[in-house]
């Protein structure tokens, strides 16, 4: 009986470690996608940035404009008036549901004018990620502009 109990406890421990490792791996993949997206924005590469989203992604801008689909996102960015800006999103939390292949990310964002390293606008964001295709992609994002 003691041997069975030890074996069972060992298996439970192994499952917990495996689950934790799997969650950490999924989070790391999402954070890598986020960093690559940030770099694309900083380089003003709208096509590359859009590649991190699903075709039907929904984005609510910091000012409340709803954008439906990555083609509309590219159009919105390219048709913006005024000085060019880029945004950096910094994740505070990522939660993964590996059964549904969905994840929740939340954090802060900052907007910078081209050529500047000082944020001129900032706020909070949340994102829903999906892994339908085997790669984590943004399905929706909500940005809220807060005082800078």
trRosetta pair geometry for C-beta under 8 A, 3 or more apart (Angstrom, degrees):
i j d omega theta_ij theta_ji phi_ij phi_ji
1 4 5.7 -54 -150 35 33 112
1 5 6.3 35 152 -20 65 106
2 5 5.6 -53 -149 36 31 114
2 6 6.4 32 152 -19 64 105
3 6 5.8 -53 -148 36 31 110
3 7 6.3 31 153 -18 64 107
4 7 5.7 -55 -147 38 30 112
4 8 6.2 30 154 -19 65 108
5 8 5.7 -55 -146 38 28 111
5 9 6.3 26 156 -16 64 108
6 9 5.8 -56 -145 40 29 109
6 10 6.2 33 154 -22 64 107
7 10 5.6 -54 -148 35 29 114
7 11 6.4 29 153 -19 64 105
8 11 5.8 -54 -149 35 31 111
8 12 6.4 31 153 -18 64 105
9 12 5.7 -51 -146 36 33 112
9 13 6.3 36 154 -19 64 106
10 13 5.7 -55 -150 37 30 113
10 14 6.3 32 152 -20 64 106
11 14 5.6 -53 -147 36 32 113
11 15 6.4 34 154 -20 65 104
12 15 5.7 -53 -149 35 31 112
12 16 6.5 32 153 -19 64 105
13 16 5.7 -54 -149 34 32 111
13 17 6.4 29 154 -15 65 106
14 17 5.8 -55 -147 39 31 110
14 18 6.1 32 154 -19 66 108
15 18 5.6 -54 -143 39 30 112
15 19 6.1 32 157 -20 65 106
16 19 5.8 -52 -145 36 28 111
16 20 6.3 28 155 -17 63 109
17 20 5.8 -57 -147 39 29 111
17 21 6.2 30 154 -20 65 107
18 21 5.7 -55 -146 37 29 111
18 22 6.2 31 154 -20 64 106
19 22 5.7 -55 -149 36 30 112
19 23 6.4 30 153 -18 64 105
20 23 5.7 -53 -148 36 31 111
20 24 6.3 31 153 -19 64 107
21 24 5.6 -55 -147 38 31 112
21 25 6.3 34 153 -22 65 105
22 25 5.7 -53 -148 34 30 113
22 26 6.5 29 154 -17 64 105
22 98 6.4 10 140 -81 122 160
23 26 5.8 -56 -149 37 31 110
23 27 6.3 31 153 -18 65 108
23 96 5.5 173 -141 53 75 122
23 98 7.2 -107 -87 -37 68 121
24 27 5.7 -54 -146 39 31 112
24 28 6.2 35 154 -23 65 106
25 28 5.7 -53 -148 34 29 113
25 29 6.6 32 152 -21 62 103
26 29 5.7 -53 -153 32 32 113
26 30 6.6 30 151 -16 65 104
26 96 4.4 93 109 -130 138 167
26 98 6.4 -138 -55 -86 159 99
26 103 6.9 -177 150 -80 115 136
26 131 7.8 -79 -143 -50 106 154
26 136 7.5 123 -167 -67 76 133
27 30 5.7 -56 -151 37 34 110
27 31 6.2 30 154 -16 68 108
27 94 4.6 139 -134 91 93 131
27 96 6.1 -121 -60 -27 75 125
27 103 7.8 166 -94 -146 60 142
28 31 5.8 -55 -143 40 31 110
28 32 6.3 35 154 -23 64 105
29 32 5.7 -53 -149 34 30 113
29 33 6.6 31 151 -18 63 104
29 136 5.3 131 124 1 107 130
30 33 5.6 -54 -152 35 33 112
30 34 6.4 35 150 -21 66 105
30 91 7.9 112 122 -102 104 163
30 94 5.4 157 85 -150 143 147
30 96 7.5 -163 -20 -80 140 110
30 103 5.7 -106 -85 106 151 161
30 105 6.4 -168 159 -70 133 129
30 129 5.6 -94 -122 -54 117 176
30 136 4.9 -99 -90 147 71 165
31 34 5.4 -49 -145 35 35 115
31 35 6.4 37 154 -19 65 103
31 91 6.1 -113 -110 34 89 152
31 94 6.7 -113 -55 -25 91 155
32 35 5.8 -52 -147 36 31 110
32 36 6.4 31 153 -17 64 106
33 36 5.8 -56 -147 38 31 111
33 37 6.3 34 152 -21 64 107
33 52 5.5 141 179 -144 99 113
33 129 7.8 119 75 -128 148 133
33 135 7.8 132 -91 171 132 91
33 136 5.3 -135 -13 87 156 106
33 137 7.6 -138 -165 -94 152 37
33 138 7.9 180 138 -38 128 87
34 37 5.6 -55 -149 36 30 113
34 38 6.4 35 151 -21 64 103
34 89 6.2 -100 -169 87 108 113
34 91 5.9 50 128 -37 173 122
34 105 7.1 -175 -77 -168 137 162
35 38 5.5 -49 -149 33 33 115
35 39 6.5 33 152 -18 64 103
36 39 5.7 -52 -149 36 33 112
36 40 6.5 37 150 -21 64 103
36 52 6.8 161 92 -81 102 130
37 40 5.6 -51 -148 34 33 113
37 41 6.5 34 152 -18 65 103
37 49 5.7 83 -154 -139 74 72
37 52 4.4 -72 -84 24 112 169
37 89 7.5 -6 96 34 116 119
37 138 7.7 58 -92 -23 159 132
38 41 5.8 -55 -152 36 31 111
38 42 6.3 30 152 -19 66 107
38 87 7.8 -103 -127 104 73 60
38 88 5.1 54 -149 -132 115 70
38 89 6.2 -136 -82 36 104 74
39 42 5.6 -53 -145 37 33 112
39 43 6.3 23 156 -10 66 109
40 43 5.9 -64 -147 45 29 104
40 45 4.5 -92 -160 71 79 104
40 46 7.9 140 155 -78 104 13
40 48 4.0 -149 -131 103 127 108
40 49 4.0 178 115 -67 126 74
40 51 7.9 -166 -110 37 167 98
40 52 7.4 -178 27 -13 149 123
41 44 7.4 28 -178 -79 34 34
41 45 7.8 -89 -59 47 19 68
41 49 5.3 83 -65 -101 71 136
41 86 4.5 134 144 -159 89 97
41 87 5.5 -64 165 50 153 67
41 88 7.3 -172 82 -75 131 51
42 86 4.8 114 -99 156 43 160
42 88 7.1 34 -65 -76 106 94
43 48 7.6 6 73 54 122 140
44 84 6.4 -3 -103 177 132 139
44 86 6.6 -103 -68 -77 70 112
44 114 7.5 11 -57 -105 129 116
45 48 4.0 13 128 27 120 118
45 49 6.1 144 93 -21 71 87
46 49 5.6 -54 -144 38 31 113
46 50 6.3 32 157 -20 65 106
46 73 8.0 179 -170 120 99 85
46 74 4.9 110 153 -134 121 84
46 77 5.2 176 -118 87 123 140
46 78 6.3 -29 -61 -56 173 95
47 50 5.8 -57 -150 35 28 110
47 51 6.8 39 149 -33 61 100
47 74 6.8 39 -81 -115 54 133
48 51 5.5 -46 -157 17 36 118
48 52 8.0 36 150 -20 58 94
49 52 6.4 -55 -174 20 41 109
50 53 5.8 -64 -164 35 52 109
50 70 4.2 114 -166 -176 107 116
50 71 7.9 80 -158 -68 149 33
50 73 5.8 157 -106 83 102 122
50 74 5.3 -29 -58 -60 145 103
52 137 6.3 174 172 -136 44 69
52 138 5.8 45 130 3 85 106
53 57 3.8 -48 179 -29 117 158
53 59 7.8 -44 -123 -52 152 114
53 70 4.8 158 84 -85 121 114
53 73 7.0 67 45 16 163 162
53 137 5.9 107 -151 178 16 97
53 138 4.5 -44 -105 67 73 98
53 139 7.7 150 -157 -79 74 20
54 57 4.9 139 56 -56 74 83
54 70 7.4 -171 92 -33 34 114
54 130 6.5 15 -52 50 133 124
54 132 7.8 53 -105 32 124 125
54 137 5.0 115 -55 122 72 130
54 138 6.9 -134 0 84 76 48
54 139 5.2 22 9 -106 131 63
55 69 6.4 -10 158 -142 59 87
55 70 6.1 -89 -136 16 35 109
56 68 7.3 -19 -165 -179 65 79
56 69 5.7 -34 -123 -94 39 76
56 139 7.9 5 84 -153 82 74
57 69 6.6 113 49 -120 63 20
57 70 5.6 61 32 -58 113 81
57 73 7.0 -5 82 -33 116 139
57 137 7.8 -116 -73 149 118 101
57 138 5.7 46 -127 108 135 87
57 139 5.9 -158 -113 -161 75 25
57 140 6.3 177 -162 -81 70 43
57 141 7.4 18 176 2 113 90
58 66 6.9 -20 -167 -166 95 92
58 67 7.2 152 -159 80 46 57
58 68 5.9 -9 -108 -109 75 64
58 139 7.5 11 25 145 81 61
58 140 4.3 -1 61 -117 92 96
58 141 7.6 -174 96 31 58 54
59 66 7.5 149 82 -157 48 45
59 67 4.4 -12 62 59 97 107
59 73 5.8 74 18 -99 145 113
59 140 7.2 -172 -74 -155 44 54
59 141 4.9 5 -120 59 78 97
59 142 8.0 -176 -157 -77 44 35
59 143 7.6 14 -177 0 85 104
60 64 6.5 -17 -177 -143 99 34
60 65 7.1 162 -155 78 54 39
60 66 5.4 -21 -100 -99 77 67
60 67 7.6 -175 -80 19 28 74
60 141 7.1 -151 34 101 64 60
60 142 4.7 11 51 -124 115 68
60 143 6.4 -166 96 33 70 66
61 64 6.6 -37 71 33 79 20
61 65 4.4 12 28 50 121 91
61 66 8.0 -132 7 -65 78 23
61 67 6.9 72 -37 -14 95 110
61 76 7.8 -148 -60 163 132 145
61 143 5.8 -29 -167 60 30 118
62 109 7.6 -133 -75 80 122 130
62 111 7.7 -100 3 -36 159 133
62 121 7.0 123 118 150 164 127
62 123 5.2 152 -131 20 116 154
62 143 4.3 -59 -67 126 70 111
62 144 6.1 94 -138 -171 66 9
62 145 3.5 82 167 -47 112 93
63 145 6.3 17 -67 -1 56 134
65 76 7.4 159 123 -144 138 137
67 72 5.0 -179 -169 116 88 111
67 73 5.1 102 145 -83 141 69
67 76 5.3 -67 -107 -26 135 155
68 72 5.7 45 65 36 53 155
69 72 4.7 88 69 11 89 103
69 73 7.0 -147 103 -10 47 87
70 73 5.0 -46 -146 31 43 119
70 74 6.5 46 155 -20 69 97
71 74 5.9 -51 -153 33 33 109
71 75 6.4 32 149 -17 64 108
72 75 5.4 -53 -145 40 36 115
72 76 6.1 42 153 -25 67 104
73 76 5.6 -51 -147 33 29 113
73 77 6.5 25 156 -15 63 105
74 77 6.0 -58 -150 38 29 107
74 78 6.1 20 157 -12 66 114
75 78 6.0 -63 -141 44 26 106
75 79 5.9 9 165 -7 66 117
76 79 6.4 -68 -140 45 20 99
76 80 6.8 44 154 -51 59 92
77 80 5.9 -34 -159 -8 32 116
80 84 7.9 111 87 -115 118 55
80 85 7.7 -78 126 30 152 98
82 85 7.9 10 104 -22 107 106
83 113 5.1 11 122 -145 136 106
83 114 6.3 -141 168 22 96 97
84 113 7.4 104 80 -162 53 60
84 114 4.2 41 79 -36 100 128
85 111 5.2 12 176 -177 130 103
85 112 6.4 152 -157 76 77 40
85 113 5.8 -49 -100 -100 78 43
85 114 6.9 -111 -83 -34 29 72
85 120 7.7 -102 -122 50 121 120
86 111 7.4 167 86 -150 32 61
86 112 5.6 -19 62 61 79 94
86 114 7.1 91 -10 -85 96 65
87 109 5.5 9 -179 -179 111 115
87 110 6.9 163 -152 82 64 39
87 111 5.1 -29 -97 -97 82 71
87 112 7.5 167 -89 16 32 75
88 109 6.7 165 83 -153 44 65
88 110 5.3 -10 56 57 93 89
88 112 7.1 32 -6 -6 103 116
89 107 6.0 102 174 83 84 125
89 108 7.5 169 -153 91 55 38
89 109 4.6 -26 -100 -98 69 93
89 125 5.9 -58 -131 51 115 147
89 127 8.0 50 177 -28 157 133
90 107 5.1 -153 94 167 52 129
90 108 5.2 -9 58 63 100 84
90 109 7.2 173 16 -87 70 40
90 110 7.7 25 -6 0 109 99
91 94 5.9 6 180 -46 137 100
91 105 5.5 -60 -126 -167 111 109
91 106 7.5 96 -150 73 67 32
91 107 4.2 -117 -121 -54 27 145
92 106 5.7 -44 56 101 101 77
92 107 4.2 159 -4 -105 79 71
92 108 6.8 73 -38 -10 112 80
93 104 7.7 -6 115 111 97 91
93 105 7.0 170 90 -149 56 46
93 106 5.1 3 55 52 98 93
93 107 7.1 -180 24 -64 60 77
94 103 6.1 7 -174 174 91 121
94 104 7.2 165 -152 85 45 52
94 105 4.9 -6 -103 -102 80 83
95 103 6.4 169 85 -158 47 71
95 104 4.6 -1 54 54 99 100
95 105 8.0 -168 23 -71 62 42
96 102 7.9 164 -154 93 52 42
96 103 4.5 -22 -104 -104 66 104
97 100 4.6 8 117 39 120 101
97 101 7.5 -55 93 7 78 14
97 102 5.0 3 54 63 111 83
97 103 6.8 -170 20 -81 68 49
98 101 7.0 28 -157 -78 37 50
101 130 6.1 57 126 -165 92 64
101 131 4.0 -118 -170 59 103 92
101 132 6.3 133 117 -67 141 47
102 128 6.5 -22 -166 -171 102 94
102 129 6.8 144 -163 80 49 59
102 130 5.7 -18 -104 -101 68 68
102 131 7.7 -143 -66 12 28 82
102 139 7.9 -45 -130 14 91 145
103 128 7.3 149 77 -161 49 48
103 129 4.1 -11 58 57 100 111
103 130 7.8 -162 21 -67 75 28
103 131 7.6 59 -10 -25 106 104
103 136 6.8 -9 23 -139 135 122
104 126 7.0 -20 -169 -169 87 100
104 127 7.5 150 -159 80 42 52
104 128 6.4 -20 -101 -104 61 63
104 129 7.7 -142 -57 19 18 85
105 126 6.8 156 86 -159 55 51
105 127 4.4 -8 59 57 105 99
105 128 7.9 -166 22 -73 78 20
105 129 6.4 59 -12 -21 111 112
106 124 7.3 3 -173 -179 91 99
106 125 7.0 -178 -147 94 52 52
106 126 4.6 -13 -101 -105 84 80
106 127 7.6 -174 -74 20 42 66
107 124 7.4 -179 103 -152 29 65
107 125 6.1 -12 65 59 69 88
108 122 6.6 9 177 -178 103 105
108 123 7.1 177 -153 98 69 30
108 124 5.9 -49 -105 -103 59 54
108 125 7.2 121 -138 16 12 84
109 122 6.5 176 92 -151 54 61
109 123 5.8 -9 57 62 92 74
109 124 7.3 125 14 -140 84 7
109 125 4.9 53 -23 -17 119 124
109 143 6.1 -39 35 -132 151 111
110 119 3.8 -68 -173 -114 117 136
110 121 7.2 150 -160 85 51 51
110 122 4.6 -15 -105 -102 70 96
111 119 6.3 96 59 -155 44 83
111 120 5.9 -63 96 60 90 79
111 121 4.0 0 46 61 120 99
111 122 6.9 -152 14 -71 75 47
112 116 5.3 -160 -175 83 93 91
112 117 6.8 -5 -143 -122 139 21
112 118 7.1 133 -127 70 93 33
112 119 5.7 -70 -76 -101 77 52
112 120 6.7 122 -119 7 33 88
113 116 4.5 47 65 18 86 129
113 120 5.8 49 -26 -10 95 140
116 120 7.4 52 97 -33 150 107
119 122 5.4 43 156 -59 141 106
119 148 6.5 -155 121 -144 100 119
120 148 6.6 -9 164 -145 30 171
121 145 6.0 -34 -180 -139 111 112
121 148 5.6 -98 -116 -60 32 132
122 145 7.5 116 83 -147 27 65
122 146 6.3 -43 100 61 75 85
122 148 5.1 119 18 -103 94 83
123 143 6.0 94 88 178 131 82
123 144 4.9 -158 175 93 129 54
123 145 4.4 -107 -58 -114 140 27
123 146 4.4 135 -115 6 72 80
124 143 7.6 166 89 -152 43 50
124 144 5.3 -3 58 55 85 102
124 146 6.4 51 -8 -19 85 127
125 141 6.2 -4 -173 -173 114 97
125 142 6.4 163 -153 85 63 53
125 143 4.7 -18 -100 -101 99 69
125 144 7.3 180 -81 18 49 67
126 141 7.2 171 88 -151 46 53
126 142 5.1 2 54 53 89 101
127 138 5.5 -58 -168 -134 122 103
127 140 6.9 173 -151 91 55 52
127 141 4.6 -11 -103 -103 87 82
127 142 7.7 -167 -75 22 46 64
128 138 7.4 103 75 -161 51 60
128 139 4.7 -54 101 64 98 104
128 140 4.6 24 38 48 109 91
128 141 7.7 -144 23 -67 65 46
129 136 4.9 7 176 -170 127 100
129 137 6.7 151 -155 75 75 29
129 138 6.0 -49 -101 -98 69 46
129 139 6.5 145 -131 3 15 90
130 136 7.4 154 77 -146 28 55
130 137 5.9 -28 63 64 78 82
130 139 4.5 65 -10 -48 113 125
131 134 6.7 36 176 -123 85 7
131 135 6.8 -165 -139 84 73 17
131 136 5.1 -31 -85 -86 91 62
131 137 7.6 145 -92 15 41 71
132 137 7.7 -52 33 36 88 114
133 137 6.9 37 32 -8 116 127
138 141 5.8 -2 -179 -45 129 107
